[in-house]
Amino acid sequence: MFDKGQNRELQLERIVFFSDAVFAIAITLLIIEIKVPHLEHDATSRDFLVSLAKMLPSFIGYFFSFMVVGAYWIGHHRVYGMIVDWNYGLIWRNVFFLMAIAFMPFSSAFFSEYFTDLVPMVVYALTFAVAGLLEIVQLRYAVRNGLSDPSIPAVDTQHIMWRMSVLPVAALVAILVGSIKPVFAGFAFMLIPIAHRVIAAKFNKRADSPEPRTSELTEQN
């Protein structure tokens, strides 16, 4: 195959570097989408405060989106910290994941502009849900195809998968909340830290018990 005989460690680093670049651009575009308000030169302090107040939905959208994209970057960092090899199947799965990440500045700006409407909220939440699912797909693919470090305990792999599942679940909750009141949909993402704490507590209880290695998890799958 085409991936034989290549400097595999260097090529794996290139996958990570390219991914980091996409994350950096996407997270920067979040703030670029927020335009500076245009006021007359004789505008008063009150005029400036009013114009900033009108931009509050954009600032809230920026905050939530920045935190969520940051969470996806942390998840991606964890996943590729476990991966020791690659193939083109993994690369294509990563490309589709990055496609969802690169779409986030648009969905964030769309939702911020029309935060009281259902359709922009659904587009916003679905973007995060799709990205989360594609991130899980990457890790599962790596484990099943022997691309992850076999010495990593299976419980650690399961822990990361559970953590990564929180974001898409939160996005689906946001859609349910948004179908009733779109303006409150973004607050569903505030459940993420709580869910992470619950998951951490669950897996900390299992940390002292003997667990199979990731290689054994691969065989089970």
KATA-V234234 format. One record per residue. N is the residue number from 1. RES is the residue in one small letter. PHI is phi in whole degrees, -180 to 180 (none if undefined). OMEGA is omega in degrees with one decimal (none if undefined). BURIAL is + if it has 16 or more other C-alpha atoms within 10 Angstrom, else -. Layout:
# KATA-V234234
n = {N	N}
res = {RES	RES}
phi = {PHI	PHI}
omega = {OMEGA	OMEGA}
burial = {BURIAL	BURIAL}
This chain:
# KATA-V234234
n = {1	2	3	4	5	6	7	8	9	10	11	12	13	14	15	16	17	18	19	20	21	22	23	24	25	26	27	28	29	30	31	32	33	34	35	36	37	38	39	40	41	42	43	44	45	46	47	48	49	50	51	52	53	54	55	56	57	58	59	60	61	62	63	64	65	66	67	68	69	70	71	72	73	74	75	76	77	78	79	80	81	82	83	84	85	86	87	88	89	90	91	92	93	94	95	96	97	98	99	100	101	102	103	104	105	106	107	108	109	110	111	112	113	114	115	116	117	118	119	120	121	122	123	124	125	126	127	128	129	130	131	132	133	134	135	136	137	138	139	140	141	142	143	144	145	146	147	148	149	150	151	152	153	154	155	156	157	158	159	160	161	162	163	164	165	166	167	168	169	170	171	172	173	174	175	176	177	178	179	180	181	182	183	184	185	186	187	188	189	190	191	192	193	194	195	196	197	198	199	200	201	202	203	204	205	206	207	208	209	210	211	212	213	214	215	216	217	218	219	220	221}
res = {m	f	d	k	g	q	n	r	e	l	q	l	e	r	i	v	f	f	s	d	a	v	f	a	i	a	i	t	l	l	i	i	e	i	k	v	p	h	l	e	h	d	a	t	s	r	d	f	l	v	s	l	a	k	m	l	p	s	f	i	g	y	f	f	s	f	m	v	v	g	a	y	w	i	g	h	h	r	v	y	g	m	i	v	d	w	n	y	g	l	i	w	r	n	v	f	f	l	m	a	i	a	f	m	p	f	s	s	a	f	f	s	e	y	f	t	d	l	v	p	m	v	v	y	a	l	t	f	a	v	a	g	l	l	e	i	v	q	l	r	y	a	v	r	n	g	l	s	d	p	s	i	p	a	v	d	t	q	h	i	m	w	r	m	s	v	l	p	v	a	a	l	v	a	i	l	v	g	s	i	k	p	v	f	a	g	f	a	f	m	l	i	p	i	a	h	r	v	i	a	a	k	f	n	k	r	a	d	s	p	e	p	r	t	s	e	l	t	e	q	n}
phi = {none	-67	-88	-84	76	-96	-71	-69	-66	-64	-65	-65	-63	-64	-61	-68	-63	-63	-62	-61	-65	-64	-60	-62	-68	-63	-73	-75	-65	-59	-83	-64	-67	-90	-87	-67	-66	-100	-125	-69	-65	-95	-64	-90	-59	-63	-61	-65	-65	-65	-66	-68	-63	-66	-90	-55	-58	-67	-68	-65	-61	-62	-61	-62	-66	-62	-66	-70	-62	-61	-65	-67	-65	-62	-62	-63	-62	-65	-59	-79	-75	-95	-88	-117	-148	-148	-147	-72	-64	-66	-60	-66	-65	-69	-62	-66	-63	-67	-61	-66	-63	-67	-80	-62	-59	-67	-63	-66	-66	-62	-68	-65	-74	-129	-70	-96	-105	-72	-60	-60	-67	-65	-60	-61	-69	-64	-60	-69	-64	-64	-61	-63	-65	-68	-69	-64	-58	-60	-66	-61	-64	-62	-66	-68	-104	68	-96	-97	-67	-70	-84	-74	-57	-60	-64	-68	-64	-64	-61	-65	-63	-64	-62	-68	-73	-65	-62	-64	-65	-61	-64	-67	-63	-60	-66	-64	-65	-66	-66	-97	-147	-54	-65	-97	-60	-62	-71	-61	-72	-72	-76	-59	-60	-65	-62	-63	-66	-63	-65	-61	-63	-63	-80	-66	-67	-91	-65	-84	-88	-65	-126	-69	-82	-60	-62	-71	-63	-62	-65	-67	-79}
omega = {-175.4	-177.3	179.2	175.0	179.3	174.4	-168.2	179.1	178.2	-179.4	176.7	177.0	178.8	176.7	-178.8	-179.1	178.9	179.0	178.8	179.5	178.7	177.6	-178.1	179.7	-178.0	-176.7	176.0	-179.8	178.8	-178.6	178.3	179.3	178.5	-175.1	176.1	-179.3	179.6	178.5	177.6	-178.2	179.8	-179.5	-179.8	176.9	177.8	178.6	179.4	-179.6	178.3	-179.6	176.9	178.7	178.4	-179.8	-176.8	177.2	178.7	179.1	177.5	177.3	177.5	-178.6	-179.2	-177.1	178.7	-179.5	-179.1	176.7	176.5	178.1	177.5	177.6	177.5	177.3	178.2	177.5	179.0	-178.1	-176.7	169.1	178.8	-176.1	-178.1	180.0	-176.3	166.6	-175.2	173.8	177.9	-179.7	-178.7	176.3	177.5	178.6	179.2	176.4	-179.9	176.1	177.9	178.9	-178.4	179.5	-172.8	177.5	178.0	-177.8	177.8	179.5	179.5	-179.7	-179.1	-179.3	-176.9	-171.1	178.8	-177.7	-174.4	-173.7	178.0	178.9	179.4	177.1	179.7	-177.4	179.7	177.7	178.8	-180.0	-179.8	178.5	180.0	179.3	-179.9	176.7	176.7	178.9	179.2	-177.5	178.6	178.6	-179.0	-179.7	-176.8	-176.8	174.9	-179.4	179.5	-179.7	-176.5	-178.5	-179.5	178.7	-178.9	-179.5	177.5	177.4	178.7	179.2	-179.3	178.9	177.1	179.0	-178.5	-179.6	-177.0	-177.0	178.1	177.3	177.8	178.4	178.3	175.1	178.2	178.9	178.9	178.3	-177.6	177.7	176.9	-178.3	-175.1	-175.1	-178.5	-174.5	-176.3	-178.3	176.1	-180.0	176.6	177.1	-175.0	179.3	178.9	179.5	178.8	178.4	179.0	179.7	179.2	179.1	179.9	-176.4	175.7	177.7	-178.1	-173.2	-176.4	-179.8	-179.6	-177.4	174.8	177.2	179.7	179.3	177.9	176.2	177.8	-179.4	179.6	-178.8	none}
burial = {-	-	-	-	-	-	-	-	-	-	-	+	-	-	+	+	-	-	+	+	-	-	+	-	-	+	+	-	+	+	+	-	+	+	-	-	-	-	-	-	-	-	-	-	-	-	-	-	-	-	-	-	-	-	+	-	+	+	+	-	+	+	-	+	+	+	-	+	+	-	-	+	+	-	+	+	-	-	+	+	-	+	+	-	+	+	+	-	-	+	-	-	+	+	+	+	+	+	-	+	+	+	-	+	+	+	+	+	+	+	+	+	+	+	+	+	+	+	+	+	+	+	+	+	+	+	+	+	+	+	+	+	+	+	+	+	+	+	+	+	+	+	+	+	+	+	+	+	+	+	-	-	+	+	+	+	+	-	+	+	+	+	+	+	-	+	+	+	+	+	+	+	+	+	+	-	+	+	+	-	-	+	+	-	+	+	+	+	+	-	-	+	-	-	+	+	-	-	+	+	-	-	-	-	-	-	-	-	-	-	-	-	+	+	+	-	+	+	-	-	-}
